[in-house]
């Protein structure tokens, strides 16, 4: 079966998953699935048009205003196809990602579908022979990877080493439109908008007063909850201020939010290590 023909079948399948009317949904399922087709869920097998249609109705209940979509090209061998898929909201933001392995019947329709959503597999049994095993590093979620990249971008915005020129736009892009920033010090708490925080620091870094400067994250912990997150970062900084060594360390507490188009910092609070606890 050609890839283009299989894509046509999958297009009908995804349209069936988006269809709310059960009669029209049944017509679409008959076009793309064999009568005995089965979807193998993680705890249940949905076999036949009626059962699969009920599964789709449950999908609309559990994921209102969402669609199941194709998220990659196809890998095929003989009558087996593998592809990535996702559940997306109306604005295009991703709720979940996974892969699907499908078996193709002789008539070109799908006869078995095995969706494999992102999940953590159980650890190796303790009794398993060590020479037949490897302990894999924990998988970093997509949200964690995006937050890691955002925080790294935030810290790099203050780097003027090797001729780098910090830009206000790079720092502002790390934050939501109405983000707040708070510094705790001996004098109390000072609150800034992003621009109030950024402008004097960009000026300091671009007018020759503070040279060879950078901040770096030393360690961090991140907690993610359905599109929002908190991150506590221990950081260090060093450079030359008016020709003299300048260094320090402290703690930054980030609150972050997934805007659909990407993660951003919604608030930031920090304290330097020489400030009161």
C-alpha positions as CSV (number, residue, x, y, z in Angstrom):
1,X,0.0,0.0,0.0
2,X,1.4,3.4,-0.9
3,X,2.1,6.0,1.7
4,X,-0.3,8.5,0.0
5,X,-3.1,5.9,0.0
6,X,-2.5,5.2,3.7
7,X,-2.5,8.9,4.5
8,X,-5.9,9.1,2.9
9,X,-7.2,6.4,5.2
10,X,-5.7,8.1,8.2
11,X,-7.3,11.4,7.3
12,X,-10.7,9.7,7.4
13,X,-9.8,8.1,10.7
14,X,-8.8,11.4,12.3
15,X,-12.0,13.0,10.9
16,X,-14.0,10.2,12.5
17,X,-12.3,11.0,15.8
18,X,-13.4,14.6,15.5
19,X,-17.0,13.8,14.6
20,X,-19.6,14.4,17.3
21,X,-22.6,13.0,15.3
22,X,-22.7,9.2,15.9
23,X,-24.3,8.4,12.6
24,X,-21.8,10.4,10.5
25,X,-19.0,9.0,12.8
26,X,-20.1,5.4,12.0
27,X,-20.0,6.2,8.3
28,X,-16.5,7.5,8.5
29,X,-15.3,4.5,10.6
30,X,-16.7,2.1,8.0
31,X,-14.6,3.9,5.4
32,X,-11.3,3.6,7.2
33,X,-11.6,0.5,9.5
34,X,-12.5,-3.1,8.9
35,X,-15.7,-4.3,10.7
36,X,-13.6,-6.3,13.2
37,X,-11.0,-3.6,13.7
38,X,-9.8,-3.2,17.3
39,X,-8.2,-0.3,19.2
40,X,-6.0,-1.7,21.9
41,X,-6.1,0.8,24.8
42,X,-3.9,0.5,27.9
43,X,-6.6,-1.3,29.8
44,X,-9.3,-2.2,27.3
45,X,-9.8,-3.4,23.7
46,X,-12.4,-1.6,21.7
47,X,-13.5,-3.9,18.9
48,X,-16.0,-3.1,16.1
49,X,-17.6,0.1,14.9
50,X,-20.0,0.5,17.8
51,X,-17.4,0.0,20.5
52,X,-14.9,2.3,18.8
53,X,-17.6,5.0,18.3
54,X,-18.3,4.8,22.0
55,X,-14.6,5.3,22.7
56,X,-14.6,8.4,20.5
57,X,-17.6,9.8,22.4
58,X,-15.7,9.2,25.6
59,X,-12.8,11.1,24.1
60,X,-15.0,14.1,23.5
61,X,-16.2,14.0,27.1
62,X,-12.7,13.7,28.5
63,X,-11.0,16.2,26.2
64,X,-13.6,18.8,25.3
65,X,-12.7,21.1,22.4
66,X,-9.7,18.9,21.5
67,X,-8.8,16.8,18.5
68,X,-6.7,13.8,17.8
69,X,-4.1,14.7,15.1
70,X,-1.2,13.2,13.2
71,X,2.1,14.6,14.4
72,X,4.7,13.0,12.1
73,X,5.2,11.2,8.8
74,X,4.8,7.5,8.5
75,X,7.2,4.6,8.9
76,X,5.9,1.5,7.2
77,X,7.0,-2.1,6.7
78,X,4.8,-4.7,5.0
79,X,1.3,-4.2,6.5
80,X,2.5,-2.3,9.7
81,X,2.6,1.5,10.0
82,X,4.0,3.6,12.8
83,X,3.4,7.3,13.3
84,X,3.3,10.0,16.0
85,X,0.0,11.5,17.2
86,X,-1.1,14.2,19.6
87,X,-4.2,15.5,21.3
88,X,-4.4,19.3,20.7
89,X,-6.7,22.1,21.9
90,X,-8.6,24.4,19.6
91,X,-5.7,26.9,19.8
92,X,-3.2,24.3,18.7
93,X,-1.5,23.8,22.1
94,X,-0.6,20.1,22.8
95,X,-2.3,18.2,25.6
96,X,-0.6,14.9,25.1
97,X,1.8,13.2,22.7
98,X,2.3,9.6,21.7
99,X,2.8,7.1,18.9
100,X,0.5,4.6,17.2
101,X,1.3,1.3,15.6
102,X,-1.4,0.2,13.1
103,X,-2.0,-3.0,11.1
104,X,-3.3,-2.6,7.6
105,X,-5.8,-5.1,6.2
106,X,-5.6,-6.4,2.6
107,X,-8.3,-4.0,1.5
108,X,-6.3,-1.0,2.7
109,X,-8.3,-0.2,5.8
110,X,-7.0,-0.4,9.3
111,X,-7.7,-3.6,11.2
112,X,-5.7,-3.1,14.5
113,X,-4.6,0.2,16.2
114,X,-2.3,0.3,19.2
115,X,-1.9,3.8,20.6
116,X,1.2,4.3,22.9
117,X,0.8,7.5,24.9
118,X,3.7,9.0,26.8
119,X,4.1,7.2,30.1
120,X,6.7,6.0,32.6
121,X,7.4,2.3,32.4
122,X,8.0,0.5,35.7
123,X,11.5,-0.2,36.9
124,X,13.4,-3.3,36.1
125,X,12.5,-6.2,38.5
126,X,15.2,-6.6,41.2
127,X,15.5,-10.3,40.2
128,X,16.4,-9.5,36.6
129,X,20.1,-10.5,35.7
130,X,22.4,-7.5,35.9
131,X,24.3,-8.5,32.8
132,X,21.1,-8.4,30.8
133,X,20.0,-5.0,31.9
134,X,20.9,-1.3,31.9
135,X,19.6,1.4,34.1
136,X,18.3,4.2,31.9
137,X,18.4,7.8,33.0
138,X,15.0,9.2,33.9
139,X,13.2,10.5,30.8
140,X,12.9,14.3,30.8
141,X,9.4,15.4,29.9
142,X,8.8,17.8,27.0
143,X,7.6,20.4,29.5
144,X,10.7,20.0,31.6
145,X,12.9,20.3,28.6
146,X,11.1,23.5,27.5
147,X,11.4,25.0,31.0
148,X,15.1,24.1,31.2
149,X,15.6,25.9,27.8
150,X,13.7,28.9,29.0
151,X,15.6,29.3,32.2
152,X,18.9,28.8,30.4
153,X,17.8,31.6,28.0
154,X,17.0,33.8,30.9
155,X,20.4,33.4,32.5
156,X,22.2,33.8,29.1
157,X,20.5,37.2,28.6
158,X,22.9,38.7,31.2
159,X,26.1,37.3,29.5
160,X,28.5,39.8,27.9
161,X,31.5,37.6,27.7
162,X,33.4,37.3,24.4
163,X,31.8,40.3,22.9
164,X,28.2,39.2,23.4
165,X,25.7,42.1,23.7
166,X,22.8,41.6,26.0
167,X,19.5,42.7,24.4
168,X,16.4,43.9,26.2
169,X,14.1,42.0,23.7
170,X,15.8,38.6,24.6
171,X,15.1,39.1,28.3
172,X,11.5,40.4,27.8
173,X,10.7,37.4,25.6
174,X,11.3,35.1,28.6
175,X,8.3,36.7,30.5
176,X,4.6,37.0,30.2
177,X,3.2,40.4,29.5
178,X,2.3,41.3,33.1
179,X,5.0,39.4,34.9
180,X,6.3,40.7,38.2
181,X,9.8,40.5,39.7
182,X,10.6,40.9,43.4
183,X,14.0,41.3,45.1
184,X,14.4,40.6,48.8
185,X,17.2,42.4,50.5
186,X,18.1,44.2,53.8
187,X,15.9,47.1,52.8
188,X,12.9,44.8,52.4
189,X,11.1,43.8,49.2
190,X,11.4,45.7,45.9
191,X,8.9,45.0,43.1
192,X,9.6,45.6,39.4
193,X,8.0,45.2,36.1
194,X,10.1,43.3,33.6
195,X,11.3,46.5,31.9
196,X,12.1,48.2,35.3
197,X,14.2,45.2,36.2
198,X,15.8,44.8,32.8
199,X,16.7,48.3,31.6
200,X,19.3,49.3,34.3
201,X,20.9,45.9,34.0
202,X,21.2,46.0,30.3
203,X,22.7,49.5,30.5
204,X,25.3,48.2,33.1
205,X,26.2,45.3,30.8
206,X,26.5,47.3,27.6
207,X,28.2,50.5,28.6
208,X,31.5,49.1,29.8
209,X,30.9,49.3,33.6
210,X,30.5,45.5,34.1
211,X,32.6,43.4,31.9
212,X,33.1,39.6,31.3
213,X,30.0,39.0,33.3
214,X,27.7,36.0,33.4
215,X,25.2,34.3,35.6
216,X,24.8,30.5,35.7
217,X,22.4,28.1,37.3
218,X,24.2,25.9,39.8
219,X,21.3,23.6,40.7
220,X,17.6,23.5,40.5
221,X,14.4,21.7,41.4
222,X,11.2,22.0,39.2
223,X,7.6,21.0,39.9
224,X,5.2,20.9,37.0
225,X,1.4,20.8,37.4
226,X,-0.8,20.7,34.2
227,X,0.6,23.8,32.5
228,X,2.0,25.7,35.4
229,X,5.3,25.1,37.2
230,X,7.6,26.4,39.9
231,X,11.4,26.3,39.8
232,X,13.9,27.1,42.5
233,X,17.4,27.8,41.2
234,X,20.6,28.3,43.1
235,X,22.8,30.5,40.9
236,X,26.2,32.2,40.8
237,X,27.5,35.3,39.0
238,X,30.9,36.7,38.3
239,X,32.5,39.5,36.2
240,X,34.6,42.7,36.5
241,X,32.8,45.8,37.9
242,X,34.8,49.0,37.3
243,X,37.9,46.8,36.9
244,X,37.4,44.9,40.2
245,X,36.4,41.2,40.7
246,X,32.7,41.0,41.2
247,X,30.9,37.8,42.2
248,X,28.1,36.4,44.2
249,X,25.4,33.8,44.5
250,X,21.8,33.5,45.5
251,X,18.4,31.9,45.0
252,X,15.8,32.6,42.3
253,X,12.3,31.3,42.5
254,X,10.4,31.2,39.2
255,X,6.8,30.7,38.6
256,X,6.1,29.6,35.0
257,X,3.1,29.0,32.8
258,X,2.5,27.2,29.5
259,X,0.8,29.7,27.1
260,X,0.2,27.2,24.4
261,X,2.8,28.9,22.2
262,X,5.5,28.1,24.8
263,X,6.5,28.4,28.4
264,X,7.1,31.9,30.0
265,X,8.0,33.2,33.4
266,X,5.0,34.8,35.1
267,X,6.8,35.9,38.2
268,X,10.3,35.8,39.6
269,X,11.6,36.4,43.2
270,X,15.2,36.3,44.2
271,X,17.5,36.9,47.2
272,X,21.2,37.2,47.3
273,X,23.2,35.0,49.7
274,X,24.3,38.1,51.7
275,X,20.7,39.1,52.3
276,X,18.7,38.1,55.4
277,X,17.0,34.7,55.5
